[in-house]
Amino acid sequence: MTGAGQALPAVLAVVGAAVMLGLGWAAGRWHARRGERLAGLDLGTPVERATFHTLHTASLAAPPLRAGLTEDAARKAARRLRSLLGTEALCLTDREAVLAWDGPGADHHQRRAMARVAVMLESERSQSVRTDCQRPGCPLKWAVFAPLTGEDGVLGALVAYGSRESAVLVRAATEVARWVSVQLELSELDRSRTRLMEAEIKALRAQISPHFIFNSLAAIASFVRTDPERARELLLEFADFTRYSFRRHGDFTTLAEELRSIQQYLALAGARFGDRLKVTLQVAPEVLPVALPFLCLQPLVENAVKHGLEDSTEECRITITAQDAGPDAVITVEDNGVGMDPALLRRILAGERGASSSGVGLPNVDERIRQVYGDAYGPVMETGVGAGMKVTVRIPKYRAGVHSSPSGPVAPPRA
């Protein structure tokens, strides 16, 4: 997230530079081709119309580029970038081959283009050269090769072709290439964020699973002779729970799926602790389809079991509620366990060494929810020594980019 914050000023600066340097070029080329079509529309002065066109075209080219420098992304973006520059042809390449070509001349210019790209990769600087094309009628007489860069150096090139030498084209192509490079860097940040979330989920699994698996199998084993039918049911619950916890597709799930997994976990915990565990579940049906980060509630329930049963000899009461609160779903997990010192909780959430063992998965859950929804949606934790703990999580019902992965029919949790 820090990298994204540092990239924002660069994005704004490059977009501003691309707009200012491209206005003269885009205005002249665009008005020569389309000015008559807009003569009857009230779109402001010629400069204002050119500004609107430049910004609109850039906004259309950006989404494909956020997927990275792939053949599909290059193909979708090339036409927009060519329109942005107003050139006779344009191509995007990686370090090895032409990814997309828009305009005439692809049949006889692509091979020569990659030879020039190889030279540009060595200098890592924009180059303007004659094409020396001898084919009659070919308008591609001049080419500008501008590098596309990323965290690992030069990734490829943007090549703009014109009918004549032009200093404006050189500057405009160079600035547009910088703008494209920023989009590619942002795509890398998105991928890094995804990899971070995957790493956090793996770390969470590693933290919870050995402890849980050992105790669950021990509890099931205790019923094999005395109550074989219950042992069978618990084995099925154990299988379903581990299948959900270790699934590999998707960063998000639904509240219904998460609550179903929690019920399976509590059934296994109940087999171990017997009547000492009392659970109340209150869920509004309308919030069951809400998408939320995978495995963001189960650690809260495991923490409640730890402090309510493992650290205490008293009866443990756990209450789980999920309520509709307008644009949000409000989920609470409350226990009457031993609680903890609020100062210790702050150290746990801060990730201080030696403190995390007291809160199973709490720092992980807190960080993942804040990453997805922002600090305003961080879990609220209320606790005190001997006073139990209450964790409240607000999840927006709808958030761009947050969609659960399909995993079969969703069954509501059992009451």
N, C-alpha and C positions, 0 to 999 in steps of 0.2 A: 504493500500500500504506500509505503514511503516512496518507492520508485515512481508510482503513478503520480504522486503529489509533485515530485521534482520534474516530471515530464510535462505537467500542465503549462507552466510558463513558456516552455519551448514550443508547445503546440500553438499557443496563442500568437507567439512571435512569428512563427513560420507561416501560419495562416494569414496574418496581417501582411507580411512581406509578399506572399504569393499573390494576394489580392491587389496590393498597390502596384507591384511590378507587372502583373498580368493585365491590368485595366487597359493600358494603351494598346497592347497587342490584341487582347480579346475584343476590345471595342471596335477597332478598325476591321478586323477579320469578320467579326460577327455581324456588324452593321452592313458590311458589304454583301453579306449573304442573306440576312434576315430582316434588315431594317425596314424594308417595304411592308413586310407582313404585319409589323406592329405599329404602323404609321397611324392607324385609327384608334389605338389604345392609349389610355392615360396612364403611362408607366413612368412619368417623370422625364428628366433630361436624358440625353444620350449617355452621359456618364453614369447616371443613376440606373439606367436600364442595363448598362454593361456590368455594373457592380452586382445587380440582382442576378444576372445570368451567371456571372463567375461564381458567386456564392452558392447558387442553386446547383450548378454543375458539380462543384466540389463536394457538396453534401451528398450527391448521388454516387460519387466515386468512392467516398470514404468507407461505407459499410463492407463492400467486398474486400477491401484492403485490410480490414481488421481481422480477416481470417488468415493473414500471412501471405507471403509471396508464393502462391501456388498457381498452377495453370488455370484453374477455374476462377480464382480471384482476379488474376491478370486479365483473363478474357472479359470478365464483367466490367472491369475498371478501364480498360484501354480505350473504349469508345468515348467514355466520359472525359478522360484526360485529353484525348485528341480534340474533342470539342472545346475543352477549356483553353487549349493552346491555339486552336484554329489552324493546325498544320495539315499538310497534304496526307501524311501518314504518321503513325506512331506505333512503337512496339515496346513491350516490356520483356526483359530477360532475367534469368538467374545467371549464375556463373558458368553454366554449361550450355544452355540452349535458349532459343526464343520461346517464351511462354505464350505470348499473344501478339497478334498483328492486326491493326485496324487501318484500312486504307489500301490503296493500290501498291503494287511493287513487291509483294511478299514472295512471288515466285522466283525473282532474281536478285533480291536484296538481302534475304535472310542470312545466307551463308556469309556474305561480306560483312553483314552487321556483327556477327559473332566474332569475326576476326578483329574488328575494331574494338569490340567489348573486351577482348583479351588484352589489348594494349591499354585500354582505360583502367582495367583492374590492377595493372602494375603501378600506374601513377595515382589512382584513386582520385582523379580530378576530372572535371568536365572537359570535353574536347569537341571542337567544331571542325568538321572536315568536308571536303568535296567528295561526292559519291563517285565521280568519274563514270557515271552511267552512260553507256553508248546506245541504249535501246531507244529507238525513235518513239516520241510521244510520252516517255516516262517523265513525270513532273518532279521526281525526287532527285534534285541536283545538289542538295546540301543537307548535312545531318549533324545533329547535336547529340552527343553521348554524355549523359549525366548519371553519376553513380547513385545507386540506392543502397543506403547503409542501415546497419542494425547493430546490436550489441556485439556481434562477432565480426564486425568490419563490413566490407562491401559485399552485399548480397547479390547484386545484379545491376541492371542499367535501365534507364528510361531513354529511348532513342526517338527524337523528334525530327521528322523530315520536312524540308521546305523546298520551294522552287528557286530560292536564291539565298545568298549569304545575308544574315541579319543579326546584328548585335542584340536586338530586342528579343529575338527567339532564343539566343544563347542564355540571356539572363532569365527569361521566363521559364525555359525548360529546366534550368538549374534550380530555380526556386520551387517549381512544381515537384521536382525530384526530391527536394528536401521535405516538402509537405508529405509526399508519399512515404518517405523514410520514417517520418514521425508516426504515420498510421501503422507502419510495420513494427515500429518499436512498441506502440501501444498494444498491438496484437501479441507481441512477445510478453508484455506485462500481464495480459489476460491469461496467457498460457501458464505463466509463472504462478499467478494467483490460483489457477486450477490445480497445478501440481502441488502448491502449498496446502490447499484444502485436502487433496488426496493423501498427502503425507501426514496431515493432522489426524485424518480418519484412521490411517494405519497405526499411528501412535496411540490413538484412543483404544483401538482394538487390542493392541499389545498390552496396554495398561489394564484393561478390564478382563480379558478373556481367560488367562491362566487361573486367576483366583476364582472366577465364576465357574469355569468348566470343572475344576477339581471338586468344588463343593457340590455342584449339581450332580455329577456322576456318583459321588459318595452318597448323596441323599437317595438317588434312584436305586443304588445297590442295596440300600437298607430295606427296600420294599420288594425285592425280587422274590424272596421266599414267603414273606408274611402277606403280601398283597400284590400278586403278579399283575392283576389288571391295572392297578394304579401305576405300577412301574412301567407298564406299556404306555399308558397315557402320558406319563412324564417324559418318557423317551421321545415320543412324538412331539411334545412341546419343546423339548431340548433341540430336536432336529430342526423344527421350524424356526426357533429363535436363532440358532447358529447360522442357518441358511440366510436369514434376513441380515444378520450382523456382518456376514462376510461376503455379501453380494458385491459384484464388481461394477455394476452399471449405475451411473447417475450419482450426482452430488446431493440430490434432493429427493424427498419422499413425501407422502401425505401424512397428515395428522392421524388419519385412521390406521395407516400401516404402522406408524410409530407406536400408537397406543396398543395395537394388537401385539407388537413385539414386547412392550412393557408388561402386558398381561401374562405373556408366556414366561417372562423373567420372574414375575411375582409368584406364578404358580410353582416354579422351581424353588424359589426362596421359601414359599409356604411349606413345601415338602420337607425342607430342612428345619424350619423353626416352628412348625405346627401352629397351635392356637395363639402363639405369642404375636403373630402378624395379623393385623386387621387392616383391610384396605377398603377405602370408599372411592368410587369413581363416578364423577358427574360430568357428562359431556353433552354439549348442545349439538344436535345432529347437523346443523348448518355449517359448523366449522370443520367437519370431518374431511372435506376435500382440500382444505388449505395446504399448500406446499410449504415445506420447511426443510432446513438442512438435515441431512441424514444423520441419525444417531445423536441428535441434540437434546433429547429429553430423557432417554434411557439412563445416561450417566447421572442425571439428577435424582432419578428414582433409586439407583444403586447407592448413591450417597446417602439417601434417606434410610435405606435398609442398613447400611453400615453403622450410622450413628444412632439408629433407633433400635437395632437388634444386636449387632455384633459388639457395640460399645456399651450396651446396657443389659440389665437382667429383667427389666420391666416389659410390660406389653407394649408393642409398637403399633401406633396408629398412623397410617399414611393416607392422606387425602389428595386425590388428583382431580383437578377440575379444568375444564376447557369451555370458555364462555365466548359468546358473540359480543363484540364491543365495537359495533359500527364498522370502520375500515380495518379493524384488527381482530385477531383472535387472542384472547388472554388465557394463558395456561399457568396453573399454579401447582406446585408439588410441595406439600407440607407434611412434616413429621413431628412427633412429640419426643424425639430422642434427646441425647445429651447436649446437642448444640455445640457451639464453639465460641471462642473469644473473637469478637469482630476484628480485632487487630490481627489475629492469626489468619482470618479469612482474607483480609486485604493482602497479606503476604503471599497467600496461596494464589490469589488472582494475579498478583504481580509476578508470579513465577519464581519466587525466591527459593533457592536451594534449601532442601531440608523441610520445607513446609508443605509441598504438594502431596505427600502421602496421607495427609489428613483430609483431603478433599478429592474423592475419586472423579477425575475427568472435569472438574469445575473450571479450571483455567482454559482447557480446550474448548468447552462449550461456550464460555464467555467470549473468547476470541473469535470463534467461527461465526457466532450470531452477529457480532459487531462488524466483522468483515463483510457480511452479506447485506445487512440492513443499516449499518451506521451505529454510532455510539448511542443515539437516542433509543435504540432498541436493545441495549445490553440488559442481561438478566438483573433483576433486583433481588438481592438476597438479604433476608432479615433473620438474625440469629443472636443468641447470647448463651452463655454457659448455663446449662440446665434448662434452657428455654426452647429446645427444638430448633428447627429451621424451616423457613418458608421461602421458596424461590418462585418469583413471578416472571414470566416471559411473555412479551407482546410480539406477535408475529403478524405483519401485514397480510391481509387476505390476498392481495394482488401486488406483485412487484416484478418489474421488467427483468427478464432473464432467469427468474426463479420458476422452474417447472419441474414437477415430479416425473421421474422415469416410469413408464408403464411396467408393472410387474404382476399382471393378472388382476382378477376381480378384487375389489376392495370390500372387505367385510367390516362392519362397525364393531367396535370393541364390545365385549359382553359386559353387561351390568353386574 
